[in-house]
Structure formats: structure tokens, C-alpha cells
Amino acid sequence: MSGTAPGGGGTPSVRPRAAPKASIMRFKAALRKAKRRNAREPEIDFLNITAMLDLMTIILVFVLKSLASSTAAIPQSDDLTLPMSYLSKEPSEEGVVVRISKTQIVVGDDARPVAEYSNRDQLAQSGLDAKYKRAGAQDLYIQPLAQVLTKYRDIDKQVKESKGQPSDTSEAIIVADETTPYRLLFEVLYTCGQSEFGKFHLMARTGKK
């Protein structure tokens, strides 16, 4: 219905038509359809660096410890050169390391020598000096070496007993210079035996015949 404004002529006023309102049901249905259309498989959108760094740190510490305790990487020098061996079997890594160089005897990771010497002729004839022996120059028992080995033996025995392993003897790895006199080597082996180290491994370089 049309009409004119009161008071005279003018353009007729027209009421605008209201836009149809979408129902709530149709809106929810369209929303669910849009969600299904845009749905995707769940994926990891981030990387946990902290956990990876912890893992790499543990691996690094383990590798460094393995390299540090490996007896197959004994450093050689002018004072300690290993003899040559033609065996292809890998050396054992079990046991305490006893190093016999041209001038001293060292046990384990301790840099302090248990005995020092310089007279090669005396070493070949009667071994170490009498001050290191238990009963004179001709004795085979090296007292300072035995004292250190006894400590290692006690620790090794406790570890084996805690694991339920036989603990009646321990192992020693002898790293001797290729020019070591037999008398000195025999004294070291005898002292190891008296300290309940019943199994020995002699470290040597591998080479071709």
C-alpha cells in the first residue's frame, strides 16, 4: 500500500523487505560439512629439541667413556712401544692395565708410577732395585705394585660377587715395552699372581708376517 507524506506532495515512502534469516539447523549442518571437508590427519607440527639434546648427550658420554676405558687404544711413545704380534684376535678389554715402559711401571689410570728404573743391565740380571722388593734384590715380589693391585682386586671381587659371577681370581692386562727384560716381566707377572690375578693378557701390535 502506497501513500503520500502528510501535508502535501512528495515521493511516496516504501518499507524495505527484510532478508530471510537462515535457520539454526541449516547453519549447523553447513558447519559440520565444512569441518569434514577441511579435516586432515593429525600430524606433529613441532620438534622437541630438549629431548633430542638429552639423548645425544647420553650417547656422547657413553661413547667417550668407552673410548677412555678401551685398552685397544694404548698410546705409544719412545718410552713405551708394544711388541709385534701376528695374531688377528682382538685384545681383551677386561682387567686392570699394568704398563711396563722403559723407565717405570704404572697401574690403571693413575699417572704416578709404582716403580721407576733406569739401569737396563740391572733389570736384565736381578730385576727391580731391592728397595721395591719384599726380601732383597733377588726376590720376585714387588711390594708397591702388590699394594696397588690388592686395591683393584678388592673392587673387582666385590663387583663380581654383586653380579653373582665367580670371584676367585681377577684379570690383568700387561702392556709392556718390546725391549722389557724378561726378568722384569717375570717379576710383574709373579706379583700379579700373588695378588690373586690369575689370568693375564699381553698387549701387542698386530702386523703382517
Contacts in CASP RR format, 6 or more apart in sequence:
PFRMAT RR
TARGET T0000
AUTHOR 0000-0000-0000
METHOD contacts of the structure
MODEL  1
MSGTAPGGGGTPSVRPRAAPKASIMRFKAALRKAKRRNAREPEIDFLNIT
AMLDLMTIILVFVLKSLASSTAAIPQSDDLTLPMSYLSKEPSEEGVVVRI
SKTQIVVGDDARPVAEYSNRDQLAQSGLDAKYKRAGAQDLYIQPLAQVLT
KYRDIDKQVKESKGQPSDTSEAIIVADETTPYRLLFEVLYTCGQSEFGKF
HLMARTGKK
2 12 0 8 1.000
2 14 0 8 1.000
3 12 0 8 1.000
3 13 0 8 1.000
4 10 0 8 1.000
4 12 0 8 1.000
5 13 0 8 1.000
67 73 0 8 1.000
69 93 0 8 1.000
70 93 0 8 1.000
71 91 0 8 1.000
71 92 0 8 1.000
71 93 0 8 1.000
71 97 0 8 1.000
71 173 0 8 1.000
71 175 0 8 1.000
71 203 0 8 1.000
72 90 0 8 1.000
72 91 0 8 1.000
72 93 0 8 1.000
74 80 0 8 1.000
74 82 0 8 1.000
74 97 0 8 1.000
74 99 0 8 1.000
74 175 0 8 1.000
74 203 0 8 1.000
76 82 0 8 1.000
78 102 0 8 1.000
79 101 0 8 1.000
79 102 0 8 1.000
79 103 0 8 1.000
79 177 0 8 1.000
80 99 0 8 1.000
80 101 0 8 1.000
80 102 0 8 1.000
80 175 0 8 1.000
80 177 0 8 1.000
81 177 0 8 1.000
81 178 0 8 1.000
81 179 0 8 1.000
82 175 0 8 1.000
82 176 0 8 1.000
82 177 0 8 1.000
82 178 0 8 1.000
82 203 0 8 1.000
82 204 0 8 1.000
82 205 0 8 1.000
83 176 0 8 1.000
83 178 0 8 1.000
83 204 0 8 1.000
83 205 0 8 1.000
84 178 0 8 1.000
84 204 0 8 1.000
84 205 0 8 1.000
84 206 0 8 1.000
84 207 0 8 1.000
85 204 0 8 1.000
85 205 0 8 1.000
85 206 0 8 1.000
85 207 0 8 1.000
86 206 0 8 1.000
86 207 0 8 1.000
86 208 0 8 1.000
86 209 0 8 1.000
87 204 0 8 1.000
87 206 0 8 1.000
88 206 0 8 1.000
91 173 0 8 1.000
91 201 0 8 1.000
91 203 0 8 1.000
91 204 0 8 1.000
92 171 0 8 1.000
92 173 0 8 1.000
92 201 0 8 1.000
94 171 0 8 1.000
94 173 0 8 1.000
95 156 0 8 1.000
95 170 0 8 1.000
95 171 0 8 1.000
95 172 0 8 1.000
95 173 0 8 1.000
95 201 0 8 1.000
96 107 0 8 1.000
96 108 0 8 1.000
96 149 0 8 1.000
96 152 0 8 1.000
96 156 0 8 1.000
96 170 0 8 1.000
96 171 0 8 1.000
96 172 0 8 1.000
96 173 0 8 1.000
96 197 0 8 1.000
97 107 0 8 1.000
97 108 0 8 1.000
97 172 0 8 1.000
97 173 0 8 1.000
97 175 0 8 1.000
98 105 0 8 1.000
98 106 0 8 1.000
98 107 0 8 1.000
98 108 0 8 1.000
98 145 0 8 1.000
98 149 0 8 1.000
98 172 0 8 1.000
98 173 0 8 1.000
98 174 0 8 1.000
98 175 0 8 1.000
98 188 0 8 1.000
98 192 0 8 1.000
99 105 0 8 1.000
99 106 0 8 1.000
99 107 0 8 1.000
99 108 0 8 1.000
99 175 0 8 1.000
99 176 0 8 1.000
100 174 0 8 1.000
100 175 0 8 1.000
100 176 0 8 1.000
100 177 0 8 1.000
100 180 0 8 1.000
100 184 0 8 1.000
100 185 0 8 1.000
100 188 0 8 1.000
101 177 0 8 1.000
102 177 0 8 1.000
102 179 0 8 1.000
102 180 0 8 1.000
103 116 0 8 1.000
103 117 0 8 1.000
103 118 0 8 1.000
104 113 0 8 1.000
104 115 0 8 1.000
104 116 0 8 1.000
104 117 0 8 1.000
105 113 0 8 1.000
105 114 0 8 1.000
105 115 0 8 1.000
105 116 0 8 1.000
105 142 0 8 1.000
105 145 0 8 1.000
105 188 0 8 1.000
106 112 0 8 1.000
106 113 0 8 1.000
106 114 0 8 1.000
107 114 0 8 1.000
107 145 0 8 1.000
107 148 0 8 1.000
107 149 0 8 1.000
107 152 0 8 1.000
108 152 0 8 1.000
110 148 0 8 1.000
114 142 0 8 1.000
114 144 0 8 1.000
114 145 0 8 1.000
114 147 0 8 1.000
114 148 0 8 1.000
115 128 0 8 1.000
115 132 0 8 1.000
115 142 0 8 1.000
115 144 0 8 1.000
115 145 0 8 1.000
117 123 0 8 1.000
117 128 0 8 1.000
117 129 0 8 1.000
117 184 0 8 1.000
120 181 0 8 1.000
122 129 0 8 1.000
123 181 0 8 1.000
123 183 0 8 1.000
123 184 0 8 1.000
124 181 0 8 1.000
124 182 0 8 1.000
124 183 0 8 1.000
125 183 0 8 1.000
126 137 0 8 1.000
126 138 0 8 1.000
126 183 0 8 1.000
127 137 0 8 1.000
127 181 0 8 1.000
127 183 0 8 1.000
127 184 0 8 1.000
127 187 0 8 1.000
128 142 0 8 1.000
128 184 0 8 1.000
128 187 0 8 1.000
129 137 0 8 1.000
130 136 0 8 1.000
130 137 0 8 1.000
132 142 0 8 1.000
132 143 0 8 1.000
132 144 0 8 1.000
132 145 0 8 1.000
133 139 0 8 1.000
133 140 0 8 1.000
133 141 0 8 1.000
133 142 0 8 1.000
133 143 0 8 1.000
134 141 0 8 1.000
134 143 0 8 1.000
135 141 0 8 1.000
140 186 0 8 1.000
140 187 0 8 1.000
140 190 0 8 1.000
140 191 0 8 1.000
141 187 0 8 1.000
141 190 0 8 1.000
141 191 0 8 1.000
141 194 0 8 1.000
142 187 0 8 1.000
142 188 0 8 1.000
142 191 0 8 1.000
145 188 0 8 1.000
145 191 0 8 1.000
146 191 0 8 1.000
146 194 0 8 1.000
146 195 0 8 1.000
149 172 0 8 1.000
149 191 0 8 1.000
149 192 0 8 1.000
149 195 0 8 1.000
149 197 0 8 1.000
150 195 0 8 1.000
152 170 0 8 1.000
153 170 0 8 1.000
153 195 0 8 1.000
153 196 0 8 1.000
153 197 0 8 1.000
156 167 0 8 1.000
156 170 0 8 1.000
157 167 0 8 1.000
157 170 0 8 1.000
160 166 0 8 1.000
160 167 0 8 1.000
161 167 0 8 1.000
168 196 0 8 1.000
169 196 0 8 1.000
169 197 0 8 1.000
169 198 0 8 1.000
169 199 0 8 1.000
170 196 0 8 1.000
170 197 0 8 1.000
170 198 0 8 1.000
170 199 0 8 1.000
171 197 0 8 1.000
171 198 0 8 1.000
171 199 0 8 1.000
171 200 0 8 1.000
171 201 0 8 1.000
172 192 0 8 1.000
172 197 0 8 1.000
172 198 0 8 1.000
172 199 0 8 1.000
172 200 0 8 1.000
172 201 0 8 1.000
173 200 0 8 1.000
173 201 0 8 1.000
173 203 0 8 1.000
174 185 0 8 1.000
174 188 0 8 1.000
174 189 0 8 1.000
174 192 0 8 1.000
174 200 0 8 1.000
174 201 0 8 1.000
174 202 0 8 1.000
174 203 0 8 1.000
175 203 0 8 1.000
176 185 0 8 1.000
176 188 0 8 1.000
176 202 0 8 1.000
176 203 0 8 1.000
189 200 0 8 1.000
192 198 0 8 1.000
192 200 0 8 1.000
END
